[in-house]
Amino acid sequence: MRVHHLNCGTMNVQGIPLVTHILVVETDQGLVLVDTGFGTADVADPAGRLGPLRLLLNPACSPAETAITQIRSLGYTADDVRHIVLTHMDFDHIGGLPDFPGAVVHTTAAEQQAAMITSDEVEKQRYRPVQWAHRPIMSLYEGPGEPWRGFTGAYQVNGLDDRFALIPMPGHTRGHAAVAIDVGDGRLLLHAGDALFDGSSANLTDHTGRPLELWPEFRQFEQQAAIDPGAIAANHRRLAQLNTEPGVEIVCSHDPRVLAAITTLRSGLSAESGDPLTRP
């Protein structure tokens, strides 16, 4: 199983450069995406599609960063993307859905309801119905799930083998979830989405193995963006504990240092070859 780590949306919040870290996974069932970042329509018309919240996030809106452009550079087409597993439905995570109209979109029932059915006035700011106006095929998950590594429940992703799991982790949004992938050889990759803004919250490290430095402003923004701020600390503790387990690699959506650590190691650069993105 080959996993590609892509930035599908550079942003700048309060002077902090952020990425939108998605996964492209090559499987026997075709390509599987974990989130999509911004899509081609979003970068062409950010004011019309992203709304006023874009002024806080300041997305770069680069066509080169869209998932479809980067997937084509890997030699694939939109039709090769068969499944998209979402951490949640904020507009910076699902804007690329219309670029892959044939893909089955997987999310929790709680998240689908929050975004599409019963958003309150605060939630409506973060969800953009235009991004699902093409009516994607949805696969929804609810109920108790199955126990998974100390978590109360997890769901095997429909249409894929048991190497993919959706783990509810609400707090940032009502139906937020992490996505776990068994990549083989005893290794587990967990995309924590926005359950983890600042990688230091779960004791993640850079490409040299050094602990990431705390970004206080980023932690503050995480609290402000959460639908349930009280759940954030609990998610951090659970992820930090999981991070101590052998063979587990945790990534998150927006910390550029986490993405830089992965790309630096995969490029074969030594620790002396340069540092990953650091706080300005």
C-alpha positions in Angstrom: 0.0 0.0 0.0 1.5 3.3 -1.1 0.5 6.5 0.6 1.1 10.0 -0.8 1.0 13.0 1.6 -0.1 16.2 -0.2 -0.7 19.8 0.7 -4.0 20.8 -0.9 -4.4 24.2 0.5 -1.9 26.6 1.9 -3.4 29.1 4.4 -2.2 31.8 6.7 -4.0 32.4 10.1 -2.7 35.2 12.4 0.7 35.0 10.8 1.0 31.3 11.0 1.5 29.4 7.7 -0.7 26.4 7.5 -1.2 23.5 5.1 -4.1 21.3 4.3 -2.6 17.8 4.6 -4.5 15.1 2.7 -3.7 11.5 1.9 -3.9 9.7 -1.4 -3.7 5.9 -0.9 -3.2 3.4 -3.7 -5.2 0.3 -3.1 -6.6 -2.7 -5.0 -9.9 -0.9 -4.9 -8.5 2.2 -6.6 -7.4 5.4 -5.1 -8.7 6.4 -1.6 -8.4 10.0 -0.4 -8.5 11.1 3.2 -10.0 14.6 2.8 -9.6 16.7 -0.4 -8.6 20.2 0.6 -9.7 23.0 -1.7 -11.1 22.1 -5.1 -10.7 23.6 -8.6 -14.0 25.5 -8.3 -13.0 26.9 -4.9 -9.7 28.4 -6.1 -11.4 29.8 -9.2 -14.1 31.6 -7.2 -13.1 31.8 -3.5 -15.5 34.6 -2.6 -18.5 32.8 -4.1 -17.8 29.4 -2.8 -15.9 29.8 0.5 -17.8 32.8 2.0 -16.6 35.3 4.6 -14.7 32.8 6.7 -12.0 32.7 4.0 -10.9 36.1 5.2 -9.8 34.5 8.4 -8.0 31.5 6.8 -6.5 33.5 3.9 -6.2 30.5 1.5 -3.6 30.8 -1.3 -6.1 29.4 -3.8 -3.5 27.9 -6.0 -4.7 25.6 -8.8 -1.5 23.6 -8.5 -2.3 22.6 -4.9 -5.7 21.1 -5.8 -5.9 17.3 -5.3 -7.0 16.6 -8.9 -4.0 18.5 -10.3 -1.6 16.6 -8.0 -3.2 13.3 -8.6 -2.9 13.8 -12.4 0.8 14.5 -11.8 1.0 11.1 -10.2 -0.3 9.6 -13.5 -3.9 9.0 -12.4 -7.3 10.5 -13.4 -10.3 11.6 -11.4 -12.0 8.3 -12.2 -9.3 6.4 -10.4 -10.5 8.0 -7.1 -13.1 5.5 -5.9 -13.5 6.5 -2.2 -13.0 9.7 -0.2 -13.0 9.2 3.6 -13.6 12.5 5.4 -12.4 13.6 8.8 -15.2 16.2 8.7 -17.0 18.5 6.3 -15.5 22.0 6.9 -15.0 23.8 3.6 -11.2 23.6 3.6 -11.5 19.8 3.8 -14.2 18.9 1.2 -13.8 21.5 -1.5 -12.4 19.0 -3.9 -15.4 16.6 -3.8 -16.9 17.9 -7.1 -13.6 17.1 -8.8 -14.2 13.4 -8.1 -18.0 13.0 -8.8 -17.8 9.2 -9.1 -16.2 8.6 -5.7 -18.1 7.3 -2.7 -17.9 9.8 0.2 -17.6 8.4 3.7 -18.3 10.3 6.9 -20.1 9.9 10.2 -23.9 10.4 10.2 -23.4 13.1 12.9 -21.2 15.1 10.6 -23.5 14.7 7.6 -26.4 15.9 9.7 -24.5 18.9 11.1 -23.4 20.0 7.7 -26.4 19.2 5.5 -29.5 19.0 7.7 -29.5 20.9 11.0 -26.6 23.4 11.1 -27.1 26.1 13.6 -26.1 29.7 12.9 -22.5 29.2 14.0 -22.1 25.9 12.1 -23.5 27.5 8.9 -20.3 29.6 8.7 -18.1 26.6 8.4 -20.2 24.5 5.9 -20.7 25.4 2.3 -23.6 23.5 0.5 -22.2 24.5 -2.9 -19.4 22.0 -2.3 -21.9 19.1 -2.3 -24.4 20.5 -4.8 -23.3 17.7 -7.2 -25.0 15.2 -4.8 -22.1 12.8 -4.1 -22.8 9.2 -3.1 -22.6 9.2 0.7 -21.8 6.3 3.0 -22.7 7.2 6.6 -21.7 5.7 9.9 -23.5 5.7 13.2 -24.1 3.4 16.2 -21.8 1.9 18.7 -19.1 0.8 16.3 -16.3 -1.6 17.4 -13.7 -1.2 20.1 -10.4 0.0 18.7 -7.1 0.6 20.6 -8.8 2.0 23.7 -11.4 4.1 21.7 -15.0 3.4 22.4 -15.9 2.7 18.8 -14.7 2.5 15.2 -16.2 1.7 11.8 -14.7 -0.3 9.0 -15.0 1.7 5.8 -17.6 0.2 3.5 -16.3 -1.0 0.1 -12.7 -1.2 1.4 -10.9 -4.0 3.3 -10.4 -3.9 7.0 -7.3 -1.8 6.7 -9.3 1.4 6.8 -11.2 2.5 9.9 -13.2 5.7 10.8 -12.8 6.6 14.5 -15.3 9.2 15.8 -13.4 12.0 17.6 -15.9 14.8 18.0 -15.0 18.2 19.4 -13.8 20.3 16.4 -17.1 19.5 14.8 -20.1 17.4 16.0 -19.2 14.4 13.8 -15.5 14.8 13.4 -13.5 11.5 13.0 -9.9 10.3 12.6 -9.0 7.9 9.8 -6.8 4.9 10.6 -5.0 3.0 7.9 -3.1 -0.3 8.4 -0.3 0.3 5.9 1.3 -3.1 6.5 4.4 -4.4 8.3 2.8 -3.7 11.6 2.6 0.1 10.9 -0.5 2.2 11.5 -1.1 5.6 9.9 -3.7 7.8 11.7 -4.9 11.0 10.1 -6.3 12.9 13.1 -7.8 15.7 10.9 -8.6 18.7 13.1 -8.7 16.8 16.3 -5.1 17.9 16.5 -4.1 21.4 15.3 -0.7 21.8 16.9 1.4 18.6 16.6 3.0 19.3 19.9 -0.4 18.6 21.6 0.2 14.9 20.9 4.0 15.0 21.3 4.7 14.6 17.6 8.3 15.2 16.4 10.1 16.7 13.5 12.2 14.8 11.0 15.1 14.7 13.4 13.0 13.2 16.2 12.9 16.5 18.2 9.6 17.3 19.9 7.7 20.0 18.1 7.5 23.4 19.8 4.2 24.6 21.2 2.5 27.2 19.0 0.3 29.1 21.6 -1.6 31.1 18.9 -2.4 27.9 17.1 -3.8 26.3 20.3 -5.9 29.3 20.9 -7.3 29.2 17.3 -8.1 25.5 17.8 -10.2 26.3 20.8 -12.0 29.1 19.0 -12.8 26.8 16.0 -14.2 23.9 18.1 -17.9 23.2 18.4 -17.1 21.6 21.8 -13.9 23.1 23.2 -14.0 20.8 26.3 -13.5 17.8 24.1 -10.3 19.0 22.6 -8.0 18.3 25.5 -9.5 14.8 25.8 -8.7 14.2 22.1 -5.2 15.4 22.7 -4.6 13.0 25.6 -5.9 10.0 23.6 -3.8 10.9 20.6 -0.7 11.4 22.7 -1.2 8.0 24.3 -1.7 6.4 20.8 1.5 8.1 19.7 3.5 6.1 22.2 2.5 2.8 20.7 5.1 1.1 18.4 4.5 1.4 14.7 2.0 4.3 15.0 2.4 7.4 12.9 0.0 10.3 13.5 -0.5 13.2 11.1 -2.9 16.1 11.3 -4.4 18.5 8.8 -2.9 21.9 9.3 0.5 21.8 11.1 3.1 22.4 8.4 5.9 20.9 10.5 4.2 17.5 10.5 3.9 17.4 6.7 7.4 18.8 6.3 8.8 16.1 8.6 7.2 13.4 6.4 8.3 14.8 3.1 11.8 15.5 4.4 12.3 11.9 5.6 10.8 10.5 2.4 13.1 12.6 0.2 16.1 11.0 1.9 17.5 14.3 3.3 19.6 14.1 6.3 19.0 16.1 9.5 21.7 18.6 8.3 19.9 19.2 4.9 17.5 21.7 6.4 14.8 22.2 8.9 11.1 21.8 8.2 8.8 24.8 8.2 9.1 26.7 11.5 7.0 29.3 13.2 7.8 32.8 11.8 
